[in-house]
């Protein structure tokens, strides 16, 4: 059974719990920042909530278990309501990945506090914390990649001049296809995997040094 999954079977419960927190806060963050900038679209659809049922997609989490990546239900955003569409668009897009970075930081704070104050904790709990931290860091980095429909692409789109933005919109459908090819085909060994093999350890190491240095 394990050979068909991206994670060992015994770790699936930890991954599932992590995804509930990670996807829920990620989408809530998008909805909340959009709401603060005047777009109430997500709020009217019941997405301005920390209720996981409103944010989890029935298929996206399954792909995490099988392929190692997945998604939640995208929060609807209507830029028409933004007074400063570009600035608001960037902050709304960035809010999701930053929420995952926040969760990873909370995980490090909990782990460092356990060591600092000698709080009793089981090996299973540390295993969960490790998955919680690493998976949130992966989601943070993954969502910042500049490919549609990821948040990183939306940020680049809002930063781009109008003429380039128009061309990006025109060819966006092909960008999605290219992204899927890079992720789900053997090409991922030369594209996505090298990014994560370098960037993920670097971010994890930086957070670890910061929080353990702060507490210990």
Secondary structure, 3 states (H helix, E strand, C coil): CHHHCCCCHHHHHHHHHHHHHHHHHHHHHHHHHHHHCCCCHHHHCCCCCCCHHHCCCCCHHHHHHHHCCCCCCCCCCCHHHCCCHHHHHHHHHHHHHHHHHHHHHHHHHHHHHHHHHCCCCCHHHHHHHHHHHHHHHHHHHHCCCCCCCCHHHHHHHHHCCHHHHHHHHHCHHHHHHHHHHHHHCHHHHCCHHHHHHHHHHHHHHHHHHHHHHHHC
